[in-house]
Each structure stands twice: as structure tokens, then as C-alpha cells.
Amino acid sequence: MVRRKPLKLAAQDADDLAVISAALQDAVAQLGDLRFDRRRRRFTAVLNRFRWEDKGPGQAWRTRSALDFSSVLSASSKRLKQDSPGAIVSLLAVTFEPGETPGGRVRLSFSGGGEMQLEVECIDALLADISVPWPAKGRPSHETPE
């Protein structure tokens, strides 16, 4: 059964960010929906999130979600086609590498080796569902090496 209550999570440290990362595993987005606003020092991403919290057999669900980071000093990317805003990416993980306390680097890792790196003054993130869930075409699976 689908849980209709929207998910809303905040992160202020690496442990909190790990929870957001788990909720976003296998989320998909268009590259044009990943944006850095240098003037506002804010990075936002709008993604179609797989609802891992809806456990059990039966229908799987996705929902539109917004991820927001404040206090972002800079953003860079590797192996992402920035000139292709319609290109689809699949998010694997969101991690934090400490730097000068409380800052560091937030890394968004995508399938195929692409990544976004955010230099942040501190971890200040919010993940919120912004749509009603819809049936997913399938459940993401990850092959484990033998």
C-alpha cells in the first residue's frame, strides 16, 4: 500500500545527509533540472524519486521531489553533458567529504560515472516531495558482483 504522506527531510550533518541519500537512491532527473544559483548560493534539483519507504509486494511508486542545498559556495560537474539539458541522469548517492569545519564538499554521484560537486559552508539541505505518487514502471535493482 502506498503511503500518501509526502516525505520531508532536513540535513545538517553527514548522518542526516546519508538518510536523504538513501531516500534519493535511483531518483532520475533531467540535467536541466539541476541548477546552481550563484547569487543566492543555492543548488536545487527536481527529481523523480523512487519511494523506497513503500515496502512490500505489489505496485511500486515514484513521486516528484525537490532537493535544496543552501550555503553553496560553488558547483562543478564531471562527466555530465551540461549542453544537453534534456539528458536523463540516475542518482546513486549523495555524500559529504569534510573540509574546513563545518564546510566541505557534497558529492552527487550518478550512474555512468557522472557527478556534481558542491563546495558548501555547512550542510544545510532539504528534501521534500512535491507531487502525488504515481505507479513506477518497475523496481530499481542493482547487480551485486560475484
C-alpha positions as CSV (number, residue, x, y, z in Angstrom):
1,M,0.0,0.0,0.0
2,V,1.3,3.4,-0.9
3,R,2.0,5.9,1.9
4,R,0.3,9.1,0.8
5,K,2.0,11.4,3.2
6,P,4.8,13.3,1.4
7,L,8.3,12.8,2.6
8,K,10.2,15.9,4.0
9,L,13.7,15.5,5.4
10,A,16.3,18.1,6.5
11,A,20.1,17.5,6.8
12,Q,22.5,19.4,8.9
13,D,25.3,16.8,9.2
14,A,26.7,13.9,7.3
15,D,24.5,11.4,9.1
16,D,21.4,13.3,8.1
17,L,22.7,13.6,4.5
18,A,23.0,9.8,4.5
19,V,19.3,9.4,5.2
20,I,18.5,11.8,2.3
21,S,20.9,9.8,0.1
22,A,19.0,6.6,0.8
23,A,15.7,8.2,0.0
24,L,17.0,9.5,-3.3
25,Q,18.8,6.3,-4.5
26,D,17.7,5.7,-8.1
27,A,16.0,9.0,-8.5
28,V,16.0,10.2,-12.1
29,A,16.2,13.8,-13.4
30,Q,16.9,15.8,-16.5
31,L,20.2,17.6,-16.3
32,G,18.3,20.9,-16.9
33,D,16.5,20.3,-13.5
34,L,19.9,20.5,-11.6
35,R,20.6,24.2,-11.0
36,F,23.1,26.3,-9.1
37,D,22.1,29.9,-8.4
38,R,25.5,31.5,-7.6
39,R,23.9,34.8,-6.4
40,R,21.6,33.1,-3.9
41,R,24.3,30.4,-3.1
42,R,21.7,27.7,-3.6
43,F,21.7,24.4,-5.5
44,T,18.3,22.8,-6.4
45,A,17.4,19.6,-8.1
46,V,14.0,18.4,-9.1
47,L,13.9,14.6,-9.4
48,N,11.5,11.7,-9.8
49,R,12.2,9.8,-6.6
50,F,11.5,6.1,-6.2
51,R,9.5,5.6,-3.0
52,W,11.7,3.1,-1.1
53,E,9.6,3.6,2.0
54,D,6.6,1.9,0.3
55,K,7.8,-1.6,1.1
56,G,6.1,-4.8,0.4
57,P,4.9,-6.7,-2.7
58,G,2.7,-5.1,-5.3
59,Q,2.9,-1.8,-7.1
60,A,6.0,0.4,-6.8
61,W,5.7,4.2,-6.8
62,R,7.6,7.3,-7.8
63,T,7.0,10.9,-6.8
64,R,8.4,14.3,-7.8
65,S,10.8,15.6,-5.2
66,A,12.8,18.8,-4.7
67,L,16.3,18.7,-3.2
68,D,17.7,22.0,-2.0
69,F,21.1,22.9,-0.6
70,S,21.8,26.4,0.9
71,S,25.2,27.9,1.7
72,V,26.7,26.6,-1.5
73,L,30.0,28.4,-2.5
74,S,30.5,26.8,-5.9
75,A,29.3,23.9,-8.0
76,S,31.1,21.8,-10.6
77,S,30.4,18.7,-12.6
78,K,32.3,15.8,-14.2
79,R,31.1,13.6,-17.0
80,L,27.7,15.3,-17.3
81,K,26.6,16.7,-20.6
82,Q,25.8,20.3,-19.5
83,D,24.9,21.2,-23.0
84,S,22.1,18.6,-23.0
85,P,19.5,19.8,-20.5
86,G,17.1,17.0,-21.6
87,A,19.6,14.2,-20.8
88,I,18.4,11.8,-18.1
89,V,20.6,11.0,-15.1
90,S,20.1,8.5,-12.4
91,L,21.2,9.4,-8.9
92,L,23.1,6.8,-7.0
93,A,24.3,8.6,-3.8
94,V,24.7,11.9,-2.0
95,T,27.8,12.0,0.2
96,F,29.8,14.5,2.2
97,E,33.6,15.0,2.3
98,P,34.6,17.2,5.3
99,G,36.7,20.2,4.7
100,E,37.3,23.2,6.9
101,T,34.7,22.7,9.7
102,P,31.8,22.9,9.3
103,G,32.2,23.1,5.5
104,G,33.3,20.6,2.9
105,R,32.1,19.0,-0.4
106,V,28.8,17.4,-1.2
107,R,29.0,14.9,-4.0
108,L,26.0,13.8,-6.0
109,S,27.1,10.6,-7.8
110,F,25.2,9.4,-10.9
111,S,25.2,6.1,-12.8
112,G,27.7,6.1,-15.6
113,G,30.3,7.9,-13.5
114,G,28.9,11.5,-13.7
115,E,28.9,13.7,-10.6
116,M,28.1,17.1,-9.3
117,Q,30.3,18.6,-6.6
118,L,29.1,21.3,-4.3
119,E,31.5,23.3,-2.1
120,V,29.5,24.2,1.0
121,E,30.0,26.4,4.0
122,C,28.0,23.8,6.0
123,I,25.4,21.1,5.4
124,D,22.1,22.7,5.0
125,A,19.8,20.5,2.9
126,L,16.1,19.9,2.5
127,L,14.4,17.1,0.5
128,A,10.6,17.4,0.0
129,D,8.1,15.5,-2.1
130,I,6.2,18.0,-4.3
131,S,3.7,15.8,-6.1
132,V,1.3,12.9,-5.5
133,P,2.9,9.4,-6.1
134,W,2.3,7.6,-9.4
135,P,2.9,3.9,-10.4
136,A,6.5,3.2,-11.3
137,K,7.3,1.1,-14.4
138,G,9.5,-1.1,-12.3
139,R,11.5,-1.5,-9.2
140,P,15.2,-0.5,-9.5
141,S,17.7,-3.3,-8.9
142,H,21.4,-3.4,-8.5
143,E,23.5,-6.2,-9.6
144,T,26.0,-7.4,-7.0
145,P,29.4,-8.6,-8.1
146,E,30.0,-12.2,-7.5
